[in-house]
Amino acid sequence: KADELWRNAESQGPFDHTPVYTFLKELNTSSTTDNVHVKWRLARSCKDLSEQTRTTSISKQYAYEGRDVALRAVELDPTVWEAHLFWARCSESVPDLNFGTS
C-alpha cells in the first residue's frame, strides 16, 4: 500500500507525499515499530516532504525525522541498503547537521 501511495504521488503533479507519510507514520507507531521496511519508506517520505516544503524549519523537521527513522532502520538490519540510502539522503537535506566533527 505504501509503495502504491508513493507511486501515485510521484506520477501526479504537483507532487504531494503527505498521504504516504501519514500512512507510514501510523504504521510506524503501531505494532510494526521494528519493521525496517516501514522505517526506510517513512524516511523516504520524510525526504520527499522535506524537499517539497518551502518553509525551512518544517523542511528541517522532516529531514531530521527521516534521518532518525532511517538510522533506526539501519540499526535493526544493516543489510537493507534502502535504509542506508535514505539515512544519507535525509542527512544531506539539512546542510547544518552536526555529525560530531569540527
C-alpha positions in Angstrom: 0.0 0.0 0.0 2.8 2.4 0.9 4.6 1.8 -2.5 1.3 2.4 -4.3 0.7 5.7 -2.5 4.3 6.8 -3.3 3.9 5.9 -7.0 0.7 7.8 -7.1 2.3 10.9 -5.6 5.2 10.6 -8.0 3.0 10.3 -11.1 0.7 13.2 -10.3 1.7 16.9 -10.2 2.1 18.7 -8.1 3.7 16.1 -6.0 2.1 15.5 -2.6 3.7 12.9 -0.4 1.5 13.7 2.6 -0.8 10.6 2.2 2.1 8.2 2.1 3.8 9.9 5.1 0.6 9.8 7.1 0.0 6.1 6.3 3.6 5.1 7.2 3.7 7.3 10.3 0.6 5.4 11.5 2.2 2.0 10.7 5.4 3.1 12.4 3.6 3.9 15.7 1.6 0.7 15.6 2.7 -2.8 16.4 5.1 -2.8 13.4 7.5 -0.3 15.0 10.5 -2.5 14.4 9.8 -3.2 10.7 12.8 -2.0 8.8 10.9 -1.7 5.6 8.3 0.5 7.1 11.1 2.7 8.6 13.0 3.2 5.4 9.9 4.0 3.4 8.9 6.5 6.1 12.4 8.0 5.8 11.9 8.3 2.0 8.6 10.1 2.5 10.2 12.4 5.0 12.9 13.2 2.5 10.2 13.9 -0.2 8.3 16.2 2.2 11.5 17.9 3.2 12.2 18.7 -0.4 8.6 19.7 -1.2 8.2 22.0 1.8 9.1 25.7 1.3 9.4 26.6 5.0 13.0 26.0 6.2 12.1 25.0 9.7 9.4 22.4 8.6 11.8 21.1 5.9 14.5 20.6 8.6 11.9 18.9 10.8 11.1 16.3 8.1 14.8 15.8 7.3 15.7 15.2 11.0 12.8 12.8 11.4 13.7 10.9 8.3 17.4 10.7 9.4 16.4 9.4 12.8 14.0 6.8 11.4 16.4 5.6 8.7 19.2 5.3 11.3 16.9 3.1 13.4 16.2 1.0 10.3 20.0 0.6 9.8 20.4 -0.4 13.4 17.6 -3.0 13.0 19.0 -4.5 9.8 22.3 -3.2 8.4 21.9 -5.4 5.3 18.9 -3.3 3.9 20.6 -0.9 1.5 17.5 1.4 1.3 17.8 2.3 5.0 21.4 3.4 4.3 20.3 5.3 1.2 17.6 7.3 2.9 19.7 7.9 6.0 22.2 9.6 3.7 19.6 11.4 1.7 17.9 12.8 4.8 21.2 13.8 6.3 22.3 15.7 3.2 18.9 17.5 3.2 20.0 19.6 6.2 23.3 21.3 5.5 23.9 22.3 9.1 23.6 18.8 10.5 26.4 18.3 13.0 27.9 14.8 12.9 30.3 15.4 15.8 33.1 16.8 13.6 34.6 20.2 13.7 
